């Protein structure tokens, strides 16, 4: 008999462009372990996790950013 090991999800890197100064930044997001966690970028977009992630541009201080890309995740990690 074997043991099932729950792997921690691969972190996502959010690529965000500030709407004020138009600079690009990256934010690494570690999703907690659980049953309904997103495993890839498509599932992350459809989930509620993005709504709770704050953004503040370091150079200008703006809190308005546009998500321009997502990398990371692992669709076959479970």
N, C-alpha and C positions, 0 to 999 in steps of 0.2 A: 504494500500500500504506500502511495506517495503523499506528499504534502503539497497543498496548493499555496502558492505564495502570491500575495497581492502586490503587484508592482506599483510603485508610486508613478503617477502620470508624468510624462515628460513636460517640462515647463514650456509655455508659449512665450514668444517674443512679439509684442505688439509694436508695429511701426506707425507712429503718430506724427501728423504734420500740424503744427500750430497754425490756427486760422489768423492770428495777428501778425506774426513775423515770418511765417511760412518756412520755419526751420523744421527739419525732421529730427525726431528723437525716438528712442527705443525704450520699452518698459518690459521687463521680464516678469511674467505672472506665473506663480506656482499654484496650481489647482489642488485643493485638498483631496485626500483619498476618500472615495465613496462610490455608491452605486450609480448615481446619475451625473457623474462628472463628464465633461466633454473630453473626447479623445483626440479629435482633430480640429482643424480650423473651422470647418463647416458646422460642426456641433457647438463650437465655442460661440460662433455668431448667433446661432439659434437659442443659446442658453441665456440665463439671466445674469451670468457672471460679469459680463462686460458693463452692465449698468452700475455695478458697485465699485468699479475701479476708478479712482480719482486721477485727474490729469492736471498738472501745472507745468507750464513751459518754464524751464530754468532761465533762459536769457531774458524773457520779457515779462514773465509772471502771468500770462494769460491762462485761463482755465478752459478755453474752447479749443478743442483739437479734433482733427479728422483722422479716423483710422484708415490708413492706406495699405496696410498689409499685416498678415499674421504668418509667422513661421513657428515651427516646433510642433509639439503634440506627437502622438503615436497612435494611429488607428488600430494597430494590432498588438497593443501593449497588454491586453487582458486575456 
